[in-house]
Amino acid sequence: MRVLPVLLLLHASAPHASGTAGVRHAPAPVTSDAKPRDAESPTPAARDVLLRRLVARVALAQVRKQDAAWHPDQRDCAGLIRFAFRTAYKEVAPERLSTPLWRDGRGRPSDFADAEVLLQHSFQLLGRDDATRERLRTGDVLAFRQEQDAGPIFHLMLVVRPEDRAHAPARVVYHPGEKGAAVRTGVLHHLATEAPLEWRPVPQNASFLGFFRFKEWMS
């Protein structure tokens, strides 16, 4: 996968343990102390909630320190999504992992799929407008396609939306694609209003492909 130039999201850079002016910490409400295994047979709706919580928890944990279980060769924007989803399913619904979560370029089950293939075969477009952005849930994805001389670069950002929407903003979590780069997080609203136009998730941006959701979570 081609390297994506580092994108700094204004006042939404990666949180630091000591705290810094202008830097926002990843909000606590997205996590839960409840252990998924406490519920022996969760309903589909309950399982969905647990999966989303764990996807958020795993993704935000990578901002502080990238997990050794996340292979360095797969640390890019799509790799973050694959790792967060697989880790969540491993804890909440391990039986689902008897077959791979993703599809390859031919639509066959696969443990690996790059950003473009994930969008084509494993995620479904929700829309591109502001109203869709307001309805996003944790685990949804923002997708961009940047045209370069060497070919297009696809980039994905994972949405983390706290359950207490009144007191904490929706965020994006993403890996910029550079080898050894840190995972970053920023406020979704800031991305839409303050980032360079080519990185804004707004209809006016031709590089913005839209908001996507994992197909298995569409119901």
PyMOL CGO cylinders between C-alpha atoms (Angstrom):
from pymol import cmd
from pymol.cgo import CYLINDER

trace = [
    CYLINDER, 0.00, 0.00, 0.00, 1.35, 3.43, -0.90, 0.3, 1, 1, 1, 1, 1, 1,
    CYLINDER, 1.35, 3.43, -0.90, 2.29, 5.74, 1.93, 0.3, 1, 1, 1, 1, 1, 1,
    CYLINDER, 2.29, 5.74, 1.93, -0.20, 8.46, 2.80, 0.3, 1, 1, 1, 1, 1, 1,
    CYLINDER, -0.20, 8.46, 2.80, 1.30, 11.84, 3.72, 0.3, 1, 1, 1, 1, 1, 1,
    CYLINDER, 1.30, 11.84, 3.72, 0.80, 12.58, 7.42, 0.3, 1, 1, 1, 1, 1, 1,
    CYLINDER, 0.80, 12.58, 7.42, -2.40, 14.52, 8.02, 0.3, 1, 1, 1, 1, 1, 1,
    CYLINDER, -2.40, 14.52, 8.02, -2.55, 16.70, 11.12, 0.3, 1, 1, 1, 1, 1, 1,
    CYLINDER, -2.55, 16.70, 11.12, -6.09, 17.40, 12.28, 0.3, 1, 1, 1, 1, 1, 1,
    CYLINDER, -6.09, 17.40, 12.28, -5.58, 20.84, 13.81, 0.3, 1, 1, 1, 1, 1, 1,
    CYLINDER, -5.58, 20.84, 13.81, -6.55, 20.55, 17.49, 0.3, 1, 1, 1, 1, 1, 1,
    CYLINDER, -6.55, 20.55, 17.49, -7.17, 16.81, 17.26, 0.3, 1, 1, 1, 1, 1, 1,
    CYLINDER, -7.17, 16.81, 17.26, -3.75, 15.22, 17.36, 0.3, 1, 1, 1, 1, 1, 1,
    CYLINDER, -3.75, 15.22, 17.36, -2.91, 12.08, 19.29, 0.3, 1, 1, 1, 1, 1, 1,
    CYLINDER, -2.91, 12.08, 19.29, -3.61, 12.40, 23.04, 0.3, 1, 1, 1, 1, 1, 1,
    CYLINDER, -3.61, 12.40, 23.04, -0.70, 12.50, 25.45, 0.3, 1, 1, 1, 1, 1, 1,
    CYLINDER, -0.70, 12.50, 25.45, -0.74, 10.99, 28.91, 0.3, 1, 1, 1, 1, 1, 1,
    CYLINDER, -0.74, 10.99, 28.91, 0.46, 14.19, 30.55, 0.3, 1, 1, 1, 1, 1, 1,
    CYLINDER, 0.46, 14.19, 30.55, -2.04, 16.42, 28.73, 0.3, 1, 1, 1, 1, 1, 1,
    CYLINDER, -2.04, 16.42, 28.73, -1.16, 19.38, 26.47, 0.3, 1, 1, 1, 1, 1, 1,
    CYLINDER, -1.16, 19.38, 26.47, -2.95, 22.60, 25.65, 0.3, 1, 1, 1, 1, 1, 1,
    CYLINDER, -2.95, 22.60, 25.65, -4.92, 22.27, 22.43, 0.3, 1, 1, 1, 1, 1, 1,
    CYLINDER, -4.92, 22.27, 22.43, -4.76, 18.47, 22.48, 0.3, 1, 1, 1, 1, 1, 1,
    CYLINDER, -4.76, 18.47, 22.48, -7.87, 16.52, 23.32, 0.3, 1, 1, 1, 1, 1, 1,
    CYLINDER, -7.87, 16.52, 23.32, -7.79, 13.20, 25.06, 0.3, 1, 1, 1, 1, 1, 1,
    CYLINDER, -7.79, 13.20, 25.06, -9.67, 10.24, 23.66, 0.3, 1, 1, 1, 1, 1, 1,
    CYLINDER, -9.67, 10.24, 23.66, -13.01, 10.20, 25.52, 0.3, 1, 1, 1, 1, 1, 1,
    CYLINDER, -13.01, 10.20, 25.52, -13.64, 7.53, 28.12, 0.3, 1, 1, 1, 1, 1, 1,
    CYLINDER, -13.64, 7.53, 28.12, -17.37, 6.96, 27.40, 0.3, 1, 1, 1, 1, 1, 1,
    CYLINDER, -17.37, 6.96, 27.40, -16.61, 4.76, 24.40, 0.3, 1, 1, 1, 1, 1, 1,
    CYLINDER, -16.61, 4.76, 24.40, -15.29, 2.00, 26.60, 0.3, 1, 1, 1, 1, 1, 1,
    CYLINDER, -15.29, 2.00, 26.60, -17.04, -0.31, 29.00, 0.3, 1, 1, 1, 1, 1, 1,
    CYLINDER, -17.04, -0.31, 29.00, -15.79, -2.22, 32.03, 0.3, 1, 1, 1, 1, 1, 1,
    CYLINDER, -15.79, -2.22, 32.03, -18.28, -4.99, 31.36, 0.3, 1, 1, 1, 1, 1, 1,
    CYLINDER, -18.28, -4.99, 31.36, -16.65, -8.13, 30.03, 0.3, 1, 1, 1, 1, 1, 1,
    CYLINDER, -16.65, -8.13, 30.03, -18.36, -9.53, 26.91, 0.3, 1, 1, 1, 1, 1, 1,
    CYLINDER, -18.36, -9.53, 26.91, -17.88, -13.07, 28.14, 0.3, 1, 1, 1, 1, 1, 1,
    CYLINDER, -17.88, -13.07, 28.14, -20.15, -12.29, 31.12, 0.3, 1, 1, 1, 1, 1, 1,
    CYLINDER, -20.15, -12.29, 31.12, -23.07, -12.65, 28.72, 0.3, 1, 1, 1, 1, 1, 1,
    CYLINDER, -23.07, -12.65, 28.72, -23.07, -16.28, 27.64, 0.3, 1, 1, 1, 1, 1, 1,
    CYLINDER, -23.07, -16.28, 27.64, -25.41, -15.86, 24.66, 0.3, 1, 1, 1, 1, 1, 1,
    CYLINDER, -25.41, -15.86, 24.66, -25.95, -12.18, 23.89, 0.3, 1, 1, 1, 1, 1, 1,
    CYLINDER, -25.95, -12.18, 23.89, -28.77, -11.23, 21.58, 0.3, 1, 1, 1, 1, 1, 1,
    CYLINDER, -28.77, -11.23, 21.58, -27.74, -9.96, 18.13, 0.3, 1, 1, 1, 1, 1, 1,
    CYLINDER, -27.74, -9.96, 18.13, -28.43, -6.38, 19.26, 0.3, 1, 1, 1, 1, 1, 1,
    CYLINDER, -28.43, -6.38, 19.26, -26.38, -6.82, 22.43, 0.3, 1, 1, 1, 1, 1, 1,
    CYLINDER, -26.38, -6.82, 22.43, -23.57, -8.43, 20.48, 0.3, 1, 1, 1, 1, 1, 1,
    CYLINDER, -23.57, -8.43, 20.48, -23.56, -5.48, 18.09, 0.3, 1, 1, 1, 1, 1, 1,
    CYLINDER, -23.56, -5.48, 18.09, -23.17, -3.04, 21.00, 0.3, 1, 1, 1, 1, 1, 1,
    CYLINDER, -23.17, -3.04, 21.00, -20.34, -5.06, 22.51, 0.3, 1, 1, 1, 1, 1, 1,
    CYLINDER, -20.34, -5.06, 22.51, -18.52, -5.34, 19.19, 0.3, 1, 1, 1, 1, 1, 1,
    CYLINDER, -18.52, -5.34, 19.19, -18.71, -1.60, 18.59, 0.3, 1, 1, 1, 1, 1, 1,
    CYLINDER, -18.71, -1.60, 18.59, -17.47, -0.85, 22.10, 0.3, 1, 1, 1, 1, 1, 1,
    CYLINDER, -17.47, -0.85, 22.10, -14.51, -3.15, 21.68, 0.3, 1, 1, 1, 1, 1, 1,
    CYLINDER, -14.51, -3.15, 21.68, -13.65, -1.82, 18.22, 0.3, 1, 1, 1, 1, 1, 1,
    CYLINDER, -13.65, -1.82, 18.22, -13.53, 1.66, 19.78, 0.3, 1, 1, 1, 1, 1, 1,
    CYLINDER, -13.53, 1.66, 19.78, -11.48, 0.48, 22.74, 0.3, 1, 1, 1, 1, 1, 1,
    CYLINDER, -11.48, 0.48, 22.74, -8.94, -1.34, 20.58, 0.3, 1, 1, 1, 1, 1, 1,
    CYLINDER, -8.94, -1.34, 20.58, -8.59, 1.50, 18.07, 0.3, 1, 1, 1, 1, 1, 1,
    CYLINDER, -8.59, 1.50, 18.07, -8.11, 4.19, 20.72, 0.3, 1, 1, 1, 1, 1, 1,
    CYLINDER, -8.11, 4.19, 20.72, -5.61, 2.00, 22.57, 0.3, 1, 1, 1, 1, 1, 1,
    CYLINDER, -5.61, 2.00, 22.57, -3.38, 2.10, 19.49, 0.3, 1, 1, 1, 1, 1, 1,
    CYLINDER, -3.38, 2.10, 19.49, -3.13, 5.89, 19.83, 0.3, 1, 1, 1, 1, 1, 1,
    CYLINDER, -3.13, 5.89, 19.83, -1.42, 5.45, 23.20, 0.3, 1, 1, 1, 1, 1, 1,
    CYLINDER, -1.42, 5.45, 23.20, 0.69, 2.43, 22.25, 0.3, 1, 1, 1, 1, 1, 1,
    CYLINDER, 0.69, 2.43, 22.25, 0.43, 0.10, 19.29, 0.3, 1, 1, 1, 1, 1, 1,
    CYLINDER, 0.43, 0.10, 19.29, -0.29, -3.47, 20.33, 0.3, 1, 1, 1, 1, 1, 1,
    CYLINDER, -0.29, -3.47, 20.33, 2.49, -5.99, 19.74, 0.3, 1, 1, 1, 1, 1, 1,
    CYLINDER, 2.49, -5.99, 19.74, -0.16, -8.35, 18.36, 0.3, 1, 1, 1, 1, 1, 1,
    CYLINDER, -0.16, -8.35, 18.36, -0.72, -5.91, 15.48, 0.3, 1, 1, 1, 1, 1, 1,
    CYLINDER, -0.72, -5.91, 15.48, 1.96, -7.02, 13.03, 0.3, 1, 1, 1, 1, 1, 1,
    CYLINDER, 1.96, -7.02, 13.03, 4.25, -4.12, 12.00, 0.3, 1, 1, 1, 1, 1, 1,
    CYLINDER, 4.25, -4.12, 12.00, 3.94, -5.08, 8.33, 0.3, 1, 1, 1, 1, 1, 1,
    CYLINDER, 3.94, -5.08, 8.33, 0.17, -4.47, 8.52, 0.3, 1, 1, 1, 1, 1, 1,
    CYLINDER, 0.17, -4.47, 8.52, 0.25, -1.11, 10.27, 0.3, 1, 1, 1, 1, 1, 1,
    CYLINDER, 0.25, -1.11, 10.27, -1.57, 1.20, 7.90, 0.3, 1, 1, 1, 1, 1, 1,
    CYLINDER, -1.57, 1.20, 7.90, -5.09, 2.63, 7.67, 0.3, 1, 1, 1, 1, 1, 1,
    CYLINDER, -5.09, 2.63, 7.67, -6.72, -0.61, 6.52, 0.3, 1, 1, 1, 1, 1, 1,
    CYLINDER, -6.72, -0.61, 6.52, -4.60, -2.64, 8.92, 0.3, 1, 1, 1, 1, 1, 1,
    CYLINDER, -4.60, -2.64, 8.92, -5.93, -0.66, 11.88, 0.3, 1, 1, 1, 1, 1, 1,
    CYLINDER, -5.93, -0.66, 11.88, -9.50, -1.50, 10.87, 0.3, 1, 1, 1, 1, 1, 1,
    CYLINDER, -9.50, -1.50, 10.87, -8.71, -5.18, 10.31, 0.3, 1, 1, 1, 1, 1, 1,
    CYLINDER, -8.71, -5.18, 10.31, -6.93, -5.42, 13.67, 0.3, 1, 1, 1, 1, 1, 1,
    CYLINDER, -6.93, -5.42, 13.67, -9.64, -3.61, 15.66, 0.3, 1, 1, 1, 1, 1, 1,
    CYLINDER, -9.64, -3.61, 15.66, -12.46, -5.66, 14.15, 0.3, 1, 1, 1, 1, 1, 1,
    CYLINDER, -12.46, -5.66, 14.15, -10.70, -8.99, 14.46, 0.3, 1, 1, 1, 1, 1, 1,
    CYLINDER, -10.70, -8.99, 14.46, -9.73, -8.31, 18.09, 0.3, 1, 1, 1, 1, 1, 1,
    CYLINDER, -9.73, -8.31, 18.09, -13.31, -7.37, 18.94, 0.3, 1, 1, 1, 1, 1, 1,
    CYLINDER, -13.31, -7.37, 18.94, -14.75, -10.47, 17.28, 0.3, 1, 1, 1, 1, 1, 1,
    CYLINDER, -14.75, -10.47, 17.28, -12.17, -12.69, 18.96, 0.3, 1, 1, 1, 1, 1, 1,
    CYLINDER, -12.17, -12.69, 18.96, -13.48, -11.61, 22.37, 0.3, 1, 1, 1, 1, 1, 1,
    CYLINDER, -13.48, -11.61, 22.37, -17.20, -11.22, 21.67, 0.3, 1, 1, 1, 1, 1, 1,
    CYLINDER, -17.20, -11.22, 21.67, -17.97, -13.73, 18.90, 0.3, 1, 1, 1, 1, 1, 1,
    CYLINDER, -17.97, -13.73, 18.90, -14.97, -16.00, 18.26, 0.3, 1, 1, 1, 1, 1, 1,
    CYLINDER, -14.97, -16.00, 18.26, -17.12, -18.45, 16.34, 0.3, 1, 1, 1, 1, 1, 1,
    CYLINDER, -17.12, -18.45, 16.34, -17.45, -15.84, 13.57, 0.3, 1, 1, 1, 1, 1, 1,
    CYLINDER, -17.45, -15.84, 13.57, -13.72, -16.11, 12.97, 0.3, 1, 1, 1, 1, 1, 1,
    CYLINDER, -13.72, -16.11, 12.97, -14.05, -19.72, 11.80, 0.3, 1, 1, 1, 1, 1, 1,
    CYLINDER, -14.05, -19.72, 11.80, -14.13, -18.03, 8.38, 0.3, 1, 1, 1, 1, 1, 1,
    CYLINDER, -14.13, -18.03, 8.38, -12.31, -14.78, 7.54, 0.3, 1, 1, 1, 1, 1, 1,
    CYLINDER, -12.31, -14.78, 7.54, -14.08, -11.47, 8.15, 0.3, 1, 1, 1, 1, 1, 1,
    CYLINDER, -14.08, -11.47, 8.15, -13.05, -9.93, 4.85, 0.3, 1, 1, 1, 1, 1, 1,
    CYLINDER, -13.05, -9.93, 4.85, -13.31, -10.57, 1.12, 0.3, 1, 1, 1, 1, 1, 1,
    CYLINDER, -13.31, -10.57, 1.12, -10.48, -10.40, -1.37, 0.3, 1, 1, 1, 1, 1, 1,
    CYLINDER, -10.48, -10.40, -1.37, -10.54, -8.73, -4.78, 0.3, 1, 1, 1, 1, 1, 1,
    CYLINDER, -10.54, -8.73, -4.78, -12.54, -11.65, -6.20, 0.3, 1, 1, 1, 1, 1, 1,
    CYLINDER, -12.54, -11.65, -6.20, -15.05, -11.66, -3.35, 0.3, 1, 1, 1, 1, 1, 1,
    CYLINDER, -15.05, -11.66, -3.35, -13.63, -14.75, -1.65, 0.3, 1, 1, 1, 1, 1, 1,
    CYLINDER, -13.63, -14.75, -1.65, -13.19, -14.94, 2.16, 0.3, 1, 1, 1, 1, 1, 1,
    CYLINDER, -13.19, -14.94, 2.16, -9.78, -13.59, 3.12, 0.3, 1, 1, 1, 1, 1, 1,
    CYLINDER, -9.78, -13.59, 3.12, -7.88, -12.54, 6.24, 0.3, 1, 1, 1, 1, 1, 1,
    CYLINDER, -7.88, -12.54, 6.24, -6.33, -9.66, 4.28, 0.3, 1, 1, 1, 1, 1, 1,
    CYLINDER, -6.33, -9.66, 4.28, -7.84, -6.86, 2.23, 0.3, 1, 1, 1, 1, 1, 1,
    CYLINDER, -7.84, -6.86, 2.23, -6.34, -3.47, 1.49, 0.3, 1, 1, 1, 1, 1, 1,
    CYLINDER, -6.34, -3.47, 1.49, -8.30, -0.24, 1.78, 0.3, 1, 1, 1, 1, 1, 1,
    CYLINDER, -8.30, -0.24, 1.78, -9.71, -0.34, -1.75, 0.3, 1, 1, 1, 1, 1, 1,
    CYLINDER, -9.71, -0.34, -1.75, -10.78, -3.99, -1.50, 0.3, 1, 1, 1, 1, 1, 1,
    CYLINDER, -10.78, -3.99, -1.50, -12.35, -3.47, 1.93, 0.3, 1, 1, 1, 1, 1, 1,
    CYLINDER, -12.35, -3.47, 1.93, -14.56, -0.76, 0.44, 0.3, 1, 1, 1, 1, 1, 1,
    CYLINDER, -14.56, -0.76, 0.44, -15.47, -2.84, -2.60, 0.3, 1, 1, 1, 1, 1, 1,
    CYLINDER, -15.47, -2.84, -2.60, -16.38, -6.10, -0.88, 0.3, 1, 1, 1, 1, 1, 1,
    CYLINDER, -16.38, -6.10, -0.88, -16.73, -5.76, 2.91, 0.3, 1, 1, 1, 1, 1, 1,
    CYLINDER, -16.73, -5.76, 2.91, -18.23, -2.31, 3.50, 0.3, 1, 1, 1, 1, 1, 1,
    CYLINDER, -18.23, -2.31, 3.50, -21.34, -0.63, 2.14, 0.3, 1, 1, 1, 1, 1, 1,
    CYLINDER, -21.34, -0.63, 2.14, -21.74, 3.04, 1.25, 0.3, 1, 1, 1, 1, 1, 1,
    CYLINDER, -21.74, 3.04, 1.25, -24.06, 4.97, 3.57, 0.3, 1, 1, 1, 1, 1, 1,
    CYLINDER, -24.06, 4.97, 3.57, -23.83, 8.35, 1.86, 0.3, 1, 1, 1, 1, 1, 1,
    CYLINDER, -23.83, 8.35, 1.86, -21.67, 11.46, 1.56, 0.3, 1, 1, 1, 1, 1, 1,
    CYLINDER, -21.67, 11.46, 1.56, -23.80, 14.24, 3.02, 0.3, 1, 1, 1, 1, 1, 1,
    CYLINDER, -23.80, 14.24, 3.02, -23.84, 16.01, 6.38, 0.3, 1, 1, 1, 1, 1, 1,
    CYLINDER, -23.84, 16.01, 6.38, -26.99, 14.20, 7.50, 0.3, 1, 1, 1, 1, 1, 1,
    CYLINDER, -26.99, 14.20, 7.50, -25.25, 10.84, 7.03, 0.3, 1, 1, 1, 1, 1, 1,
    CYLINDER, -25.25, 10.84, 7.03, -22.26, 12.09, 9.01, 0.3, 1, 1, 1, 1, 1, 1,
    CYLINDER, -22.26, 12.09, 9.01, -24.52, 12.87, 11.95, 0.3, 1, 1, 1, 1, 1, 1,
    CYLINDER, -24.52, 12.87, 11.95, -25.91, 9.30, 11.91, 0.3, 1, 1, 1, 1, 1, 1,
    CYLINDER, -25.91, 9.30, 11.91, -22.54, 7.55, 11.96, 0.3, 1, 1, 1, 1, 1, 1,
    CYLINDER, -22.54, 7.55, 11.96, -21.84, 4.94, 14.60, 0.3, 1, 1, 1, 1, 1, 1,
    CYLINDER, -21.84, 4.94, 14.60, -18.67, 3.52, 16.07, 0.3, 1, 1, 1, 1, 1, 1,
    CYLINDER, -18.67, 3.52, 16.07, -17.04, 1.20, 13.56, 0.3, 1, 1, 1, 1, 1, 1,
    CYLINDER, -17.04, 1.20, 13.56, -18.18, 3.15, 10.51, 0.3, 1, 1, 1, 1, 1, 1,
    CYLINDER, -18.18, 3.15, 10.51, -15.51, 4.37, 8.11, 0.3, 1, 1, 1, 1, 1, 1,
    CYLINDER, -15.51, 4.37, 8.11, -14.63, 7.54, 6.22, 0.3, 1, 1, 1, 1, 1, 1,
    CYLINDER, -14.63, 7.54, 6.22, -12.98, 6.85, 2.86, 0.3, 1, 1, 1, 1, 1, 1,
    CYLINDER, -12.98, 6.85, 2.86, -10.86, 9.05, 0.61, 0.3, 1, 1, 1, 1, 1, 1,
    CYLINDER, -10.86, 9.05, 0.61, -9.17, 8.55, -2.74, 0.3, 1, 1, 1, 1, 1, 1,
    CYLINDER, -9.17, 8.55, -2.74, -6.26, 10.82, -3.56, 0.3, 1, 1, 1, 1, 1, 1,
    CYLINDER, -6.26, 10.82, -3.56, -4.96, 10.83, -7.13, 0.3, 1, 1, 1, 1, 1, 1,
    CYLINDER, -4.96, 10.83, -7.13, -1.15, 10.68, -7.34, 0.3, 1, 1, 1, 1, 1, 1,
    CYLINDER, -1.15, 10.68, -7.34, 1.28, 10.40, -10.26, 0.3, 1, 1, 1, 1, 1, 1,
    CYLINDER, 1.28, 10.40, -10.26, 2.02, 6.80, -9.28, 0.3, 1, 1, 1, 1, 1, 1,
    CYLINDER, 2.02, 6.80, -9.28, -1.68, 5.96, -9.00, 0.3, 1, 1, 1, 1, 1, 1,
    CYLINDER, -1.68, 5.96, -9.00, -4.56, 6.49, -6.56, 0.3, 1, 1, 1, 1, 1, 1,
    CYLINDER, -4.56, 6.49, -6.56, -4.11, 6.28, -2.79, 0.3, 1, 1, 1, 1, 1, 1,
    CYLINDER, -4.11, 6.28, -2.79, -7.08, 5.08, -0.74, 0.3, 1, 1, 1, 1, 1, 1,
    CYLINDER, -7.08, 5.08, -0.74, -7.28, 6.14, 2.87, 0.3, 1, 1, 1, 1, 1, 1,
    CYLINDER, -7.28, 6.14, 2.87, -9.67, 5.05, 5.63, 0.3, 1, 1, 1, 1, 1, 1,
    CYLINDER, -9.67, 5.05, 5.63, -10.51, 6.58, 9.00, 0.3, 1, 1, 1, 1, 1, 1,
    CYLINDER, -10.51, 6.58, 9.00, -12.43, 4.73, 11.69, 0.3, 1, 1, 1, 1, 1, 1,
    CYLINDER, -12.43, 4.73, 11.69, -15.30, 6.48, 13.48, 0.3, 1, 1, 1, 1, 1, 1,
    CYLINDER, -15.30, 6.48, 13.48, -15.56, 6.33, 17.27, 0.3, 1, 1, 1, 1, 1, 1,
    CYLINDER, -15.56, 6.33, 17.27, -18.84, 7.82, 18.49, 0.3, 1, 1, 1, 1, 1, 1,
    CYLINDER, -18.84, 7.82, 18.49, -19.32, 7.88, 22.29, 0.3, 1, 1, 1, 1, 1, 1,
    CYLINDER, -19.32, 7.88, 22.29, -22.59, 6.50, 23.57, 0.3, 1, 1, 1, 1, 1, 1,
    CYLINDER, -22.59, 6.50, 23.57, -23.07, 9.72, 25.56, 0.3, 1, 1, 1, 1, 1, 1,
    CYLINDER, -23.07, 9.72, 25.56, -23.28, 12.00, 22.51, 0.3, 1, 1, 1, 1, 1, 1,
    CYLINDER, -23.28, 12.00, 22.51, -24.25, 15.04, 24.57, 0.3, 1, 1, 1, 1, 1, 1,
    CYLINDER, -24.25, 15.04, 24.57, -20.91, 15.22, 26.40, 0.3, 1, 1, 1, 1, 1, 1,
    CYLINDER, -20.91, 15.22, 26.40, -18.29, 13.88, 24.00, 0.3, 1, 1, 1, 1, 1, 1,
    CYLINDER, -18.29, 13.88, 24.00, -17.82, 14.45, 20.25, 0.3, 1, 1, 1, 1, 1, 1,
    CYLINDER, -17.82, 14.45, 20.25, -17.48, 11.81, 17.58, 0.3, 1, 1, 1, 1, 1, 1,
    CYLINDER, -17.48, 11.81, 17.58, -13.87, 11.14, 16.66, 0.3, 1, 1, 1, 1, 1, 1,
    CYLINDER, -13.87, 11.14, 16.66, -11.87, 9.56, 13.88, 0.3, 1, 1, 1, 1, 1, 1,
    CYLINDER, -11.87, 9.56, 13.88, -8.93, 7.22, 14.50, 0.3, 1, 1, 1, 1, 1, 1,
    CYLINDER, -8.93, 7.22, 14.50, -6.48, 6.44, 11.71, 0.3, 1, 1, 1, 1, 1, 1,
    CYLINDER, -6.48, 6.44, 11.71, -2.98, 5.36, 10.78, 0.3, 1, 1, 1, 1, 1, 1,
    CYLINDER, -2.98, 5.36, 10.78, -1.37, 7.75, 8.25, 0.3, 1, 1, 1, 1, 1, 1,
    CYLINDER, -1.37, 7.75, 8.25, 0.34, 4.89, 6.40, 0.3, 1, 1, 1, 1, 1, 1,
    CYLINDER, 0.34, 4.89, 6.40, 3.97, 5.79, 6.99, 0.3, 1, 1, 1, 1, 1, 1,
    CYLINDER, 3.97, 5.79, 6.99, 6.13, 2.98, 8.32, 0.3, 1, 1, 1, 1, 1, 1,
    CYLINDER, 6.13, 2.98, 8.32, 6.62, 3.49, 12.05, 0.3, 1, 1, 1, 1, 1, 1,
    CYLINDER, 6.62, 3.49, 12.05, 4.03, 6.27, 12.23, 0.3, 1, 1, 1, 1, 1, 1,
    CYLINDER, 4.03, 6.27, 12.23, 1.81, 6.77, 15.26, 0.3, 1, 1, 1, 1, 1, 1,
    CYLINDER, 1.81, 6.77, 15.26, -1.93, 6.19, 15.15, 0.3, 1, 1, 1, 1, 1, 1,
    CYLINDER, -1.93, 6.19, 15.15, -3.76, 9.50, 15.31, 0.3, 1, 1, 1, 1, 1, 1,
    CYLINDER, -3.76, 9.50, 15.31, -7.15, 10.65, 16.51, 0.3, 1, 1, 1, 1, 1, 1,
    CYLINDER, -7.15, 10.65, 16.51, -9.15, 13.79, 15.90, 0.3, 1, 1, 1, 1, 1, 1,
    CYLINDER, -9.15, 13.79, 15.90, -12.61, 15.27, 16.30, 0.3, 1, 1, 1, 1, 1, 1,
    CYLINDER, -12.61, 15.27, 16.30, -14.84, 14.45, 13.33, 0.3, 1, 1, 1, 1, 1, 1,
    CYLINDER, -14.84, 14.45, 13.33, -16.43, 17.91, 13.28, 0.3, 1, 1, 1, 1, 1, 1,
    CYLINDER, -16.43, 17.91, 13.28, -12.99, 19.55, 13.13, 0.3, 1, 1, 1, 1, 1, 1,
    CYLINDER, -12.99, 19.55, 13.13, -12.03, 17.30, 10.23, 0.3, 1, 1, 1, 1, 1, 1,
    CYLINDER, -12.03, 17.30, 10.23, -15.16, 18.36, 8.33, 0.3, 1, 1, 1, 1, 1, 1,
    CYLINDER, -15.16, 18.36, 8.33, -14.69, 22.08, 8.95, 0.3, 1, 1, 1, 1, 1, 1,
    CYLINDER, -14.69, 22.08, 8.95, -11.00, 22.83, 9.48, 0.3, 1, 1, 1, 1, 1, 1,
    CYLINDER, -11.00, 22.83, 9.48, -8.89, 20.27, 7.61, 0.3, 1, 1, 1, 1, 1, 1,
    CYLINDER, -8.89, 20.27, 7.61, -7.54, 21.00, 4.11, 0.3, 1, 1, 1, 1, 1, 1,
    CYLINDER, -7.54, 21.00, 4.11, -10.38, 20.60, 1.62, 0.3, 1, 1, 1, 1, 1, 1,
    CYLINDER, -10.38, 20.60, 1.62, -9.00, 17.39, 0.11, 0.3, 1, 1, 1, 1, 1, 1,
    CYLINDER, -9.00, 17.39, 0.11, -9.37, 15.72, 3.53, 0.3, 1, 1, 1, 1, 1, 1,
    CYLINDER, -9.37, 15.72, 3.53, -12.78, 17.05, 4.51, 0.3, 1, 1, 1, 1, 1, 1,
    CYLINDER, -12.78, 17.05, 4.51, -15.63, 14.49, 4.59, 0.3, 1, 1, 1, 1, 1, 1,
    CYLINDER, -15.63, 14.49, 4.59, -18.02, 16.81, 2.78, 0.3, 1, 1, 1, 1, 1, 1,
    CYLINDER, -18.02, 16.81, 2.78, -19.88, 16.50, -0.55, 0.3, 1, 1, 1, 1, 1, 1,
    CYLINDER, -19.88, 16.50, -0.55, -17.86, 19.37, -2.07, 0.3, 1, 1, 1, 1, 1, 1,
    CYLINDER, -17.86, 19.37, -2.07, -14.65, 17.33, -1.79, 0.3, 1, 1, 1, 1, 1, 1,
    CYLINDER, -14.65, 17.33, -1.79, -14.23, 15.16, -4.89, 0.3, 1, 1, 1, 1, 1, 1,
    CYLINDER, -14.23, 15.16, -4.89, -11.60, 13.08, -3.07, 0.3, 1, 1, 1, 1, 1, 1,
    CYLINDER, -11.60, 13.08, -3.07, -14.12, 12.03, -0.41, 0.3, 1, 1, 1, 1, 1, 1,
    CYLINDER, -14.12, 12.03, -0.41, -15.70, 8.70, -1.35, 0.3, 1, 1, 1, 1, 1, 1,
    CYLINDER, -15.70, 8.70, -1.35, -18.23, 8.67, 1.48, 0.3, 1, 1, 1, 1, 1, 1,
    CYLINDER, -18.23, 8.67, 1.48, -19.17, 7.07, 4.77, 0.3, 1, 1, 1, 1, 1, 1,
    CYLINDER, -19.17, 7.07, 4.77, -19.20, 3.26, 4.89, 0.3, 1, 1, 1, 1, 1, 1,
    CYLINDER, -19.20, 3.26, 4.89, -20.42, 0.53, 7.24, 0.3, 1, 1, 1, 1, 1, 1,
    CYLINDER, -20.42, 0.53, 7.24, -19.36, -3.08, 7.64, 0.3, 1, 1, 1, 1, 1, 1,
    CYLINDER, -19.36, -3.08, 7.64, -21.90, -5.07, 5.62, 0.3, 1, 1, 1, 1, 1, 1,
    CYLINDER, -21.90, -5.07, 5.62, -22.60, -7.50, 8.48, 0.3, 1, 1, 1, 1, 1, 1,
    CYLINDER, -22.60, -7.50, 8.48, -23.67, -4.54, 10.61, 0.3, 1, 1, 1, 1, 1, 1,
    CYLINDER, -23.67, -4.54, 10.61, -26.19, -3.13, 8.13, 0.3, 1, 1, 1, 1, 1, 1,
    CYLINDER, -26.19, -3.13, 8.13, -29.29, -4.67, 9.69, 0.3, 1, 1, 1, 1, 1, 1,
]
cmd.load_cgo(trace, "trace")
